Structure formats: structure tokens, C-alpha cells
Amino acid sequence: MDEKKIEVLFFSILREQAACSGTTVNTKANTALELYGELTSLYSLNVPPETLLVAVNEEYMGMDGTIKDGDCVVFLPPVAGG
């Protein structure tokens, strides 16, 4: 597994939990789900992955979608409105 450099952006509750709006990480993760697992450990994120939407390079995909070196990954938590 080759290490990848991935830009990650956080929104809403994830931004609050991570205490930042984004970061660049070096990872061996191959999927968005694996990457989220690593980020959960690094930033103590507690939003269940099954509730998230994920976009890679501005295109929505499933958490099992492949990520590549240089990708920009955005995790979008559910948002309540009223």
C-alpha cells in the first residue's frame, strides 16, 4: 500500500469536533471509510460513518469508494433544519 496525501474538509459538527475546517493527511487508506476511521482516531470524531455523505473531488460517492493521492475528501454530516 502506497501512502497518499489527501486534503480533508470538515463541516458542521465534524468541524466542531476536529476543531478545524480541514487538514492534509498522509494515509494508507484506500477508501473513504478507511480514511474516516483514521480521522476518527486522530480527532475523536463521534459521528457514525453510516450517517455521513462523502464527496471526493466534488463528486458524491459511497464510503466504500476509492481514494487516490491528491484527492480532496469532504465528509458531510446530517444537518437538521427547521
SEFIZA-3560 file (N, C-alpha, C; in Angstrom, 3 decimals):
REM SEFIZA-3560
<numar><xx>0.836</xx><yy>-1.194</yy><zz>0.000</zz><atom>N</atom></numar>
<numar><xx>0.000</xx><yy>0.000</yy><zz>0.000</zz><atom>CA</atom></numar>
<numar><xx>0.872</xx><yy>1.246</yy><zz>0.000</zz><atom>C</atom></numar>
<numar><xx>0.650</xx><yy>2.088</yy><zz>-0.961</zz><atom>N</atom></numar>
<numar><xx>1.397</xx><yy>3.330</yy><zz>-1.018</zz><atom>CA</atom></numar>
<numar><xx>0.687</xx><yy>4.403</yy><zz>-0.210</zz><atom>C</atom></numar>
<numar><xx>1.491</xx><yy>5.270</yy><zz>0.391</zz><atom>N</atom></numar>
<numar><xx>0.917</xx><yy>6.363</yy><zz>1.166</zz><atom>CA</atom></numar>
<numar><xx>0.422</xx><yy>7.446</yy><zz>0.217</zz><atom>C</atom></numar>
<numar><xx>-0.721</xx><yy>8.020</yy><zz>0.567</zz><atom>N</atom></numar>
<numar><xx>-1.350</xx><yy>9.065</yy><zz>-0.230</zz><atom>CA</atom></numar>
<numar><xx>-1.417</xx><yy>10.351</yy><zz>0.590</zz><atom>C</atom></numar>
<numar><xx>-1.368</xx><yy>11.480</yy><zz>-0.088</zz><atom>N</atom></numar>
<numar><xx>-1.579</xx><yy>12.775</yy><zz>0.559</zz><atom>CA</atom></numar>
<numar><xx>-2.981</xx><yy>13.232</yy><zz>0.163</zz><atom>C</atom></numar>
<numar><xx>-3.853</xx><yy>13.376</yy><zz>1.166</zz><atom>N</atom></numar>
<numar><xx>-5.270</xx><yy>13.671</yy><zz>0.939</zz><atom>CA</atom></numar>
<numar><xx>-5.640</xx><yy>14.960</yy><zz>1.671</zz><atom>C</atom></numar>
<numar><xx>-6.342</xx><yy>15.835</yy><zz>0.979</zz><atom>N</atom></numar>
<numar><xx>-6.914</xx><yy>17.021</yy><zz>1.634</zz><atom>CA</atom></numar>
<numar><xx>-8.290</xx><yy>16.629</yy><zz>2.158</zz><atom>C</atom></numar>
<numar><xx>-8.557</xx><yy>16.963</yy><zz>3.412</zz><atom>N</atom></numar>
<numar><xx>-9.841</xx><yy>16.632</yy><zz>4.043</zz><atom>CA</atom></numar>
<numar><xx>-10.493</xx><yy>17.918</yy><zz>4.520</zz><atom>C</atom></numar>
<numar><xx>-11.779</xx><yy>18.065</yy><zz>4.235</zz><atom>N</atom></numar>
<numar><xx>-12.540</xx><yy>19.213</yy><zz>4.721</zz><atom>CA</atom></numar>
<numar><xx>-13.637</xx><yy>18.725</yy><zz>5.653</zz><atom>C</atom></numar>
<numar><xx>-13.819</xx><yy>19.460</yy><zz>6.750</zz><atom>N</atom></numar>
<numar><xx>-14.848</xx><yy>19.129</yy><zz>7.737</zz><atom>CA</atom></numar>
<numar><xx>-15.916</xx><yy>20.219</yy><zz>7.748</zz><atom>C</atom></numar>
<numar><xx>-17.172</xx><yy>19.814</yy><zz>7.913</zz><atom>N</atom></numar>
<numar><xx>-18.274</xx><yy>20.763</yy><zz>8.007</zz><atom>CA</atom></numar>
<numar><xx>-19.123</xx><yy>20.452</yy><zz>9.232</zz><atom>C</atom></numar>
<numar><xx>-19.840</xx><yy>21.477</yy><zz>9.693</zz><atom>N</atom></numar>
<numar><xx>-20.831</xx><yy>21.342</yy><zz>10.752</zz><atom>CA</atom></numar>
<numar><xx>-20.228</xx><yy>20.723</yy><zz>12.018</zz><atom>C</atom></numar>
<numar><xx>-20.877</xx><yy>19.710</yy><zz>12.558</zz><atom>N</atom></numar>
<numar><xx>-20.441</xx><yy>19.107</yy><zz>13.822</zz><atom>CA</atom></numar>
<numar><xx>-19.040</xx><yy>18.509</yy><zz>13.710</zz><atom>C</atom></numar>
<numar><xx>-18.679</xx><yy>18.011</yy><zz>12.539</zz><atom>N</atom></numar>
<numar><xx>-17.333</xx><yy>17.453</yy><zz>12.374</zz><atom>CA</atom></numar>
<numar><xx>-16.271</xx><yy>18.546</yy><zz>12.511</zz><atom>C</atom></numar>
<numar><xx>-16.572</xx><yy>19.737</yy><zz>11.992</zz><atom>N</atom></numar>
<numar><xx>-15.631</xx><yy>20.856</yy><zz>12.136</zz><atom>CA</atom></numar>
<numar><xx>-15.473</xx><yy>21.214</yy><zz>13.607</zz><atom>C</atom></numar>
<numar><xx>-16.570</xx><yy>21.193</yy><zz>14.345</zz><atom>N</atom></numar>
<numar><xx>-16.510</xx><yy>21.484</yy><zz>15.780</zz><atom>CA</atom></numar>
<numar><xx>-15.691</xx><yy>20.422</yy><zz>16.513</zz><atom>C</atom></numar>
<numar><xx>-15.939</xx><yy>19.168</yy><zz>16.211</zz><atom>N</atom></numar>
<numar><xx>-15.226</xx><yy>18.081</yy><zz>16.900</zz><atom>CA</atom></numar>
<numar><xx>-13.738</xx><yy>18.071</yy><zz>16.552</zz><atom>C</atom></numar>
<numar><xx>-13.397</xx><yy>18.351</yy><zz>15.301</zz><atom>N</atom></numar>
<numar><xx>-11.999</xx><yy>18.341</yy><zz>14.877</zz><atom>CA</atom></numar>
<numar><xx>-11.280</xx><yy>19.633</yy><zz>15.261</zz><atom>C</atom></numar>
<numar><xx>-12.050</xx><yy>20.668</yy><zz>15.596</zz><atom>N</atom></numar>
<numar><xx>-11.502</xx><yy>21.989</yy><zz>15.936</zz><atom>CA</atom></numar>
<numar><xx>-10.714</xx><yy>22.586</yy><zz>14.766</zz><atom>C</atom></numar>
<numar><xx>-11.117</xx><yy>22.225</yy><zz>13.533</zz><atom>N</atom></numar>
<numar><xx>-10.527</xx><yy>22.825</yy><zz>12.338</zz><atom>CA</atom></numar>
<numar><xx>-11.473</xx><yy>22.568</yy><zz>11.167</zz><atom>C</atom></numar>
<numar><xx>-11.320</xx><yy>23.369</yy><zz>10.129</zz><atom>N</atom></numar>
<numar><xx>-12.189</xx><yy>23.195</yy><zz>8.969</zz><atom>CA</atom></numar>
<numar><xx>-11.600</xx><yy>22.245</yy><zz>7.936</zz><atom>C</atom></numar>
<numar><xx>-10.333</xx><yy>21.915</yy><zz>8.101</zz><atom>N</atom></numar>
<numar><xx>-9.723</xx><yy>20.990</yy><zz>7.165</zz><atom>CA</atom></numar>
<numar><xx>-8.283</xx><yy>20.708</yy><zz>7.517</zz><atom>C</atom></numar>
<numar><xx>-7.740</xx><yy>19.721</yy><zz>6.837</zz><atom>N</atom></numar>
<numar><xx>-6.360</xx><yy>19.306</yy><zz>7.088</zz><atom>CA</atom></numar>
<numar><xx>-5.862</xx><yy>18.527</yy><zz>5.877</zz><atom>C</atom></numar>
<numar><xx>-4.590</xx><yy>18.325</yy><zz>5.832</zz><atom>N</atom></numar>
<numar><xx>-3.990</xx><yy>17.428</yy><zz>4.848</zz><atom>CA</atom></numar>
<numar><xx>-3.368</xx><yy>16.279</yy><zz>5.620</zz><atom>C</atom></numar>
<numar><xx>-3.690</xx><yy>15.066</yy><zz>5.204</zz><atom>N</atom></numar>
<numar><xx>-3.181</xx><yy>13.893</yy><zz>5.912</zz><atom>CA</atom></numar>
<numar><xx>-2.429</xx><yy>12.981</yy><zz>4.951</zz><atom>C</atom></numar>
<numar><xx>-1.464</xx><yy>12.292</yy><zz>5.486</zz><atom>N</atom></numar>
<numar><xx>-0.793</xx><yy>11.208</yy><zz>4.772</zz><atom>CA</atom></numar>
<numar><xx>-1.429</xx><yy>9.921</yy><zz>5.272</zz><atom>C</atom></numar>
<numar><xx>-1.903</xx><yy>9.107</yy><zz>4.353</zz><atom>N</atom></numar>
<numar><xx>-2.666</xx><yy>7.931</yy><zz>4.743</zz><atom>CA</atom></numar>
<numar><xx>-2.363</xx><yy>6.758</yy><zz>3.823</zz><atom>C</atom></numar>
<numar><xx>-2.590</xx><yy>5.580</yy><zz>4.335</zz><atom>N</atom></numar>
<numar><xx>-2.539</xx><yy>4.365</yy><zz>3.518</zz><atom>CA</atom></numar>
<numar><xx>-3.950</xx><yy>3.864</yy><zz>3.234</zz><atom>C</atom></numar>
<numar><xx>-4.961</xx><yy>4.618</yy><zz>3.682</zz><atom>N</atom></numar>
<numar><xx>-6.360</xx><yy>4.246</yy><zz>3.461</zz><atom>CA</atom></numar>
<numar><xx>-6.639</xx><yy>4.157</yy><zz>1.961</zz><atom>C</atom></numar>
<numar><xx>-7.448</xx><yy>3.194</yy><zz>1.590</zz><atom>N</atom></numar>
<numar><xx>-7.839</xx><yy>3.034</yy><zz>0.184</zz><atom>CA</atom></numar>
<numar><xx>-9.265</xx><yy>3.480</yy><zz>-0.089</zz><atom>C</atom></numar>
<numar><xx>-10.069</xx><yy>3.607</yy><zz>0.969</zz><atom>N</atom></numar>
<numar><xx>-11.459</xx><yy>4.025</yy><zz>0.798</zz><atom>CA</atom></numar>
<numar><xx>-11.757</xx><yy>5.197</yy><zz>1.733</zz><atom>C</atom></numar>
<numar><xx>-12.843</xx><yy>5.884</yy><zz>1.439</zz><atom>N</atom></numar>
<numar><xx>-13.272</xx><yy>6.984</yy><zz>2.298</zz><atom>CA</atom></numar>
<numar><xx>-13.570</xx><yy>6.469</yy><zz>3.709</zz><atom>C</atom></numar>
<numar><xx>-14.138</xx><yy>5.274</yy><zz>3.817</zz><atom>N</atom></numar>
<numar><xx>-14.450</xx><yy>4.706</yy><zz>5.129</zz><atom>CA</atom></numar>
<numar><xx>-13.178</xx><yy>4.456</yy><zz>5.931</zz><atom>C</atom></numar>
<numar><xx>-12.153</xx><yy>3.906</yy><zz>5.297</zz><atom>N</atom></numar>
<numar><xx>-10.883</xx><yy>3.681</yy><zz>5.993</zz><atom>CA</atom></numar>
<numar><xx>-10.279</xx><yy>5.013</yy><zz>6.440</zz><atom>C</atom></numar>
<numar><xx>-10.353</xx><yy>6.020</yy><zz>5.572</zz><atom>N</atom></numar>
<numar><xx>-9.833</xx><yy>7.345</yy><zz>5.914</zz><atom>CA</atom></numar>
<numar><xx>-10.604</xx><yy>7.921</yy><zz>7.097</zz><atom>C</atom></numar>
<numar><xx>-11.933</xx><yy>7.803</yy><zz>7.071</zz><atom>N</atom></numar>
<numar><xx>-12.736</xx><yy>8.320</yy><zz>8.181</zz><atom>CA</atom></numar>
<numar><xx>-12.367</xx><yy>7.610</yy><zz>9.486</zz><atom>C</atom></numar>
<numar><xx>-12.095</xx><yy>6.329</yy><zz>9.417</zz><atom>N</atom></numar>
<numar><xx>-11.660</xx><yy>5.594</yy><zz>10.604</zz><atom>CA</atom></numar>
<numar><xx>-10.380</xx><yy>6.173</yy><zz>11.181</zz><atom>C</atom></numar>
<numar><xx>-9.431</xx><yy>6.502</yy><zz>10.329</zz><atom>N</atom></numar>
<numar><xx>-8.188</xx><yy>7.123</yy><zz>10.797</zz><atom>CA</atom></numar>
<numar><xx>-8.457</xx><yy>8.501</yy><zz>11.408</zz><atom>C</atom></numar>
<numar><xx>-9.304</xx><yy>9.275</yy><zz>10.748</zz><atom>N</atom></numar>
<numar><xx>-9.621</xx><yy>10.620</yy><zz>11.246</zz><atom>CA</atom></numar>
<numar><xx>-10.368</xx><yy>10.563</yy><zz>12.575</zz><atom>C</atom></numar>
<numar><xx>-11.212</xx><yy>9.536</yy><zz>12.733</zz><atom>N</atom></numar>
<numar><xx>-11.934</xx><yy>9.360</yy><zz>13.993</zz><atom>CA</atom></numar>
<numar><xx>-10.953</xx><yy>9.216</yy><zz>15.145</zz><atom>C</atom></numar>
<numar><xx>-9.897</xx><yy>8.456</yy><zz>14.924</zz><atom>N</atom></numar>
<numar><xx>-8.877</xx><yy>8.283</yy><zz>15.960</zz><atom>CA</atom></numar>
<numar><xx>-8.087</xx><yy>9.563</yy><zz>16.198</zz><atom>C</atom></numar>
<numar><xx>-7.721</xx><yy>10.248</yy><zz>15.129</zz><atom>N</atom></numar>
<numar><xx>-6.908</xx><yy>11.466</yy><zz>15.254</zz><atom>CA</atom></numar>
<numar><xx>-7.649</xx><yy>12.619</yy><zz>15.930</zz><atom>C</atom></numar>
<numar><xx>-8.941</xx><yy>12.750</yy><zz>15.602</zz><atom>N</atom></numar>
<numar><xx>-9.703</xx><yy>13.921</yy><zz>16.034</zz><atom>CA</atom></numar>
<numar><xx>-10.853</xx><yy>13.608</yy><zz>16.992</zz><atom>C</atom></numar>
<numar><xx>-10.960</xx><yy>12.385</yy><zz>17.458</zz><atom>N</atom></numar>
<numar><xx>-12.046</xx><yy>11.983</yy><zz>18.365</zz><atom>CA</atom></numar>
<numar><xx>-13.422</xx><yy>12.313</yy><zz>17.780</zz><atom>C</atom></numar>
<numar><xx>-13.598</xx><yy>12.025</yy><zz>16.492</zz><atom>N</atom></numar>
<numar><xx>-14.894</xx><yy>12.250</yy><zz>15.852</zz><atom>CA</atom></numar>
<numar><xx>-15.857</xx><yy>11.167</yy><zz>16.307</zz><atom>C</atom></numar>
<numar><xx>-17.110</xx><yy>11.550</yy><zz>16.557</zz><atom>N</atom></numar>
<numar><xx>-18.065</xx><yy>10.539</yy><zz>17.018</zz><atom>CA</atom></numar>
<numar><xx>-19.341</xx><yy>10.477</yy><zz>16.193</zz><atom>C</atom></numar>
<numar><xx>-19.317</xx><yy>11.012</yy><zz>14.982</zz><atom>N</atom></numar>
<numar><xx>-20.462</xx><yy>10.893</yy><zz>14.088</zz><atom>CA</atom></numar>
<numar><xx>-20.352</xx><yy>9.542</yy><zz>13.381</zz><atom>C</atom></numar>
<numar><xx>-21.385</xx><yy>8.698</yy><zz>13.488</zz><atom>N</atom></numar>
<numar><xx>-21.315</xx><yy>7.372</yy><zz>12.860</zz><atom>CA</atom></numar>
<numar><xx>-21.124</xx><yy>7.488</yy><zz>11.344</zz><atom>C</atom></numar>
<numar><xx>-20.213</xx><yy>6.722</yy><zz>10.784</zz><atom>N</atom></numar>
<numar><xx>-19.929</xx><yy>6.852</yy><zz>9.349</zz><atom>CA</atom></numar>
<numar><xx>-21.132</xx><yy>6.568</yy><zz>8.461</zz><atom>C</atom></numar>
<numar><xx>-22.045</xx><yy>5.726</yy><zz>8.921</zz><atom>N</atom></numar>
<numar><xx>-23.208</xx><yy>5.405</yy><zz>8.090</zz><atom>CA</atom></numar>
<numar><xx>-24.172</xx><yy>6.581</yy><zz>7.939</zz><atom>C</atom></numar>
<numar><xx>-23.998</xx><yy>7.642</yy><zz>8.733</zz><atom>N</atom></numar>
<numar><xx>-24.854</xx><yy>8.825</yy><zz>8.621</zz><atom>CA</atom></numar>
<numar><xx>-24.240</xx><yy>9.915</yy><zz>7.743</zz><atom>C</atom></numar>
<numar><xx>-23.009</xx><yy>9.705</yy><zz>7.284</zz><atom>N</atom></numar>
<numar><xx>-22.293</xx><yy>10.733</yy><zz>6.531</zz><atom>CA</atom></numar>
<numar><xx>-22.495</xx><yy>10.603</yy><zz>5.025</zz><atom>C</atom></numar>
<numar><xx>-22.463</xx><yy>11.742</yy><zz>4.360</zz><atom>N</atom></numar>
<numar><xx>-22.277</xx><yy>11.769</yy><zz>2.919</zz><atom>CA</atom></numar>
<numar><xx>-20.808</xx><yy>12.072</yy><zz>2.694</zz><atom>C</atom></numar>
<numar><xx>-20.266</xx><yy>11.592</yy><zz>1.600</zz><atom>N</atom></numar>
<numar><xx>-18.863</xx><yy>11.863</yy><zz>1.294</zz><atom>CA</atom></numar>
<numar><xx>-18.771</xx><yy>12.308</yy><zz>-0.161</zz><atom>C</atom></numar>
<numar><xx>-17.945</xx><yy>13.317</yy><zz>-0.379</zz><atom>N</atom></numar>
<numar><xx>-17.655</xx><yy>13.775</yy><zz>-1.738</zz><atom>CA</atom></numar>
<numar><xx>-16.146</xx><yy>13.720</yy><zz>-1.932</zz><atom>C</atom></numar>
<numar><xx>-15.745</xx><yy>13.214</yy><zz>-3.069</zz><atom>N</atom></numar>
<numar><xx>-14.328</xx><yy>13.176</yy><zz>-3.434</zz><atom>CA</atom></numar>
<numar><xx>-14.179</xx><yy>13.988</yy><zz>-4.708</zz><atom>C</atom></numar>
<numar><xx>-13.341</xx><yy>15.017</yy><zz>-4.616</zz><atom>N</atom></numar>
<numar><xx>-13.138</xx><yy>15.920</yy><zz>-5.751</zz><atom>CA</atom></numar>
<numar><xx>-14.468</xx><yy>16.455</yy><zz>-6.280</zz><atom>C</atom></numar>
<numar><xx>-15.326</xx><yy>16.854</yy><zz>-5.338</zz><atom>N</atom></numar>
<numar><xx>-16.619</xx><yy>17.497</yy><zz>-5.610</zz><atom>CA</atom></numar>
<numar><xx>-17.653</xx><yy>16.568</yy><zz>-6.240</zz><atom>C</atom></numar>
<numar><xx>-17.450</xx><yy>15.246</yy><zz>-6.141</zz><atom>N</atom></numar>
<numar><xx>-18.440</xx><yy>14.293</yy><zz>-6.627</zz><atom>CA</atom></numar>
<numar><xx>-18.827</xx><yy>13.354</yy><zz>-5.501</zz><atom>C</atom></numar>
<numar><xx>-20.143</xx><yy>13.227</yy><zz>-5.264</zz><atom>N</atom></numar>
<numar><xx>-20.610</xx><yy>12.320</yy><zz>-4.217</zz><atom>CA</atom></numar>
<numar><xx>-20.271</xx><yy>10.887</yy><zz>-4.577</zz><atom>C</atom></numar>
<numar><xx>-19.937</xx><yy>10.129</yy><zz>-3.546</zz><atom>N</atom></numar>
<numar><xx>-19.651</xx><yy>8.707</yy><zz>-3.721</zz><atom>CA</atom></numar>
<numar><xx>-19.976</xx><yy>7.990</yy><zz>-2.429</zz><atom>C</atom></numar>
<numar><xx>-19.957</xx><yy>6.681</yy><zz>-2.459</zz><atom>N</atom></numar>
<numar><xx>-20.182</xx><yy>5.891</yy><zz>-1.258</zz><atom>CA</atom></numar>
<numar><xx>-18.923</xx><yy>5.862</yy><zz>-0.400</zz><atom>C</atom></numar>
<numar><xx>-19.101</xx><yy>5.491</yy><zz>0.860</zz><atom>N</atom></numar>
<numar><xx>-17.964</xx><yy>5.405</yy><zz>1.767</zz><atom>CA</atom></numar>
<numar><xx>-16.989</xx><yy>4.317</yy><zz>1.333</zz><atom>C</atom></numar>
<numar><xx>-17.425</xx><yy>3.406</yy><zz>0.484</zz><atom>N</atom></numar>
<numar><xx>-16.535</xx><yy>2.351</yy><zz>0.012</zz><atom>CA</atom></numar>
<numar><xx>-15.788</xx><yy>2.748</yy><zz>-1.258</zz><atom>C</atom></numar>
<numar><xx>-15.991</xx><yy>3.993</yy><zz>-1.705</zz><atom>N</atom></numar>
<numar><xx>-15.313</xx><yy>4.470</yy><zz>-2.910</zz><atom>CA</atom></numar>
<numar><xx>-13.812</xx><yy>4.642</yy><zz>-2.687</zz><atom>C</atom></numar>
<numar><xx>-13.057</xx><yy>4.431</yy><zz>-3.742</zz><atom>N</atom></numar>
<numar><xx>-11.602</xx><yy>4.500</yy><zz>-3.683</zz><atom>CA</atom></numar>
<numar><xx>-11.118</xx><yy>5.946</yy><zz>-3.640</zz><atom>C</atom></numar>
<numar><xx>-10.083</xx><yy>6.176</yy><zz>-2.826</zz><atom>N</atom></numar>
<numar><xx>-9.432</xx><yy>7.485</yy><zz>-2.804</zz><atom>CA</atom></numar>
<numar><xx>-8.009</xx><yy>7.327</yy><zz>-3.333</zz><atom>C</atom></numar>
<numar><xx>-7.536</xx><yy>8.422</yy><zz>-3.974</zz><atom>N</atom></numar>
<numar><xx>-6.214</xx><yy>8.396</yy><zz>-4.589</zz><atom>CA</atom></numar>
<numar><xx>-5.383</xx><yy>9.577</yy><zz>-4.083</zz><atom>C</atom></numar>
<numar><xx>-4.092</xx><yy>9.478</yy><zz>-4.280</zz><atom>N</atom></numar>
<numar><xx>-3.184</xx><yy>10.549</yy><zz>-3.915</zz><atom>CA</atom></numar>
<numar><xx>-3.642</xx><yy>11.859</yy><zz>-4.562</zz><atom>C</atom></numar>
<numar><xx>-3.683</xx><yy>12.923</yy><zz>-3.751</zz><atom>N</atom></numar>
<numar><xx>-4.063</xx><yy>14.231</yy><zz>-4.256</zz><atom>CA</atom></numar>
<numar><xx>-5.546</xx><yy>14.528</yy><zz>-4.203</zz><atom>C</atom></numar>
<numar><xx>-6.372</xx><yy>13.563</yy><zz>-3.803</zz><atom>N</atom></numar>
<numar><xx>-7.820</xx><yy>13.783</yy><zz>-3.731</zz><atom>CA</atom></numar>
<numar><xx>-8.174</xx><yy>14.774</yy><zz>-2.626</zz><atom>C</atom></numar>
<numar><xx>-9.323</xx><yy>15.417</yy><zz>-2.812</zz><atom>N</atom></numar>
<numar><xx>-9.927</xx><yy>16.244</yy><zz>-1.771</zz><atom>CA</atom></numar>
<numar><xx>-11.192</xx><yy>15.530</yy><zz>-1.315</zz><atom>C</atom></numar>
<numar><xx>-11.242</xx><yy>15.160</yy><zz>-0.032</zz><atom>N</atom></numar>
<numar><xx>-12.360</xx><yy>14.399</yy><zz>0.521</zz><atom>CA</atom></numar>
<numar><xx>-13.113</xx><yy>15.276</yy><zz>1.503</zz><atom>C</atom></numar>
<numar><xx>-14.437</xx><yy>15.328</yy><zz>1.318</zz><atom>N</atom></numar>
<numar><xx>-15.294</xx><yy>16.111</yy><zz>2.204</zz><atom>CA</atom></numar>
<numar><xx>-16.294</xx><yy>15.161</yy><zz>2.864</zz><atom>C</atom></numar>
<numar><xx>-16.333</xx><yy>15.197</yy><zz>4.189</zz><atom>N</atom></numar>
<numar><xx>-17.315</xx><yy>14.414</yy><zz>4.939</zz><atom>CA</atom></numar>
<numar><xx>-18.420</xx><yy>15.351</yy><zz>5.395</zz><atom>C</atom></numar>
<numar><xx>-19.658</xx><yy>15.016</yy><zz>5.026</zz><atom>N</atom></numar>
<numar><xx>-20.815</xx><yy>15.876</yy><zz>5.318</zz><atom>CA</atom></numar>
<numar><xx>-21.754</xx><yy>15.166</yy><zz>6.284</zz><atom>C</atom></numar>
<numar><xx>-21.845</xx><yy>15.664</yy><zz>7.513</zz><atom>N</atom></numar>
<numar><xx>-22.758</xx><yy>15.061</yy><zz>8.484</zz><atom>CA</atom></numar>
<numar><xx>-24.190</xx><yy>15.477</yy><zz>8.201</zz><atom>C</atom></numar>
<numar><xx>-25.148</xx><yy>14.760</yy><zz>8.762</zz><atom>N</atom></numar>
<numar><xx>-26.540</xx><yy>15.153</yy><zz>8.594</zz><atom>CA</atom></numar>
<numar><xx>-26.756</xx><yy>16.515</yy><zz>9.245</zz><atom>C</atom></numar>
<numar><xx>-27.605</xx><yy>17.317</yy><zz>8.599</zz><atom>N</atom></numar>
<numar><xx>-27.881</xx><yy>18.664</yy><zz>9.102</zz><atom>CA</atom></numar>
<numar><xx>-29.378</xx><yy>18.786</yy><zz>9.331</zz><atom>C</atom></numar>
<numar><xx>-29.735</xx><yy>19.263</yy><zz>10.513</zz><atom>N</atom></numar>
<numar><xx>-31.156</xx><yy>19.479</yy><zz>10.827</zz><atom>CA</atom></numar>
<numar><xx>-31.540</xx><yy>20.900</yy><zz>10.421</zz><atom>C</atom></numar>
<numar><xx>-32.740</xx><yy>21.036</yy><zz>9.967</zz><atom>N</atom></numar>
<numar><xx>-33.237</xx><yy>22.369</yy><zz>9.593</zz><atom>CA</atom></numar>
<numar><xx>-34.629</xx><yy>22.569</yy><zz>10.127</zz><atom>C</atom></numar>
<numar><xx>-35.077</xx><yy>23.758</yy><zz>10.038</zz><atom>N</atom></numar>
<numar><xx>-36.419</xx><yy>23.969</yy><zz>10.557</zz><atom>CA</atom></numar>
<numar><xx>-37.096</xx><yy>25.148</yy><zz>9.993</zz><atom>C</atom></numar>
//
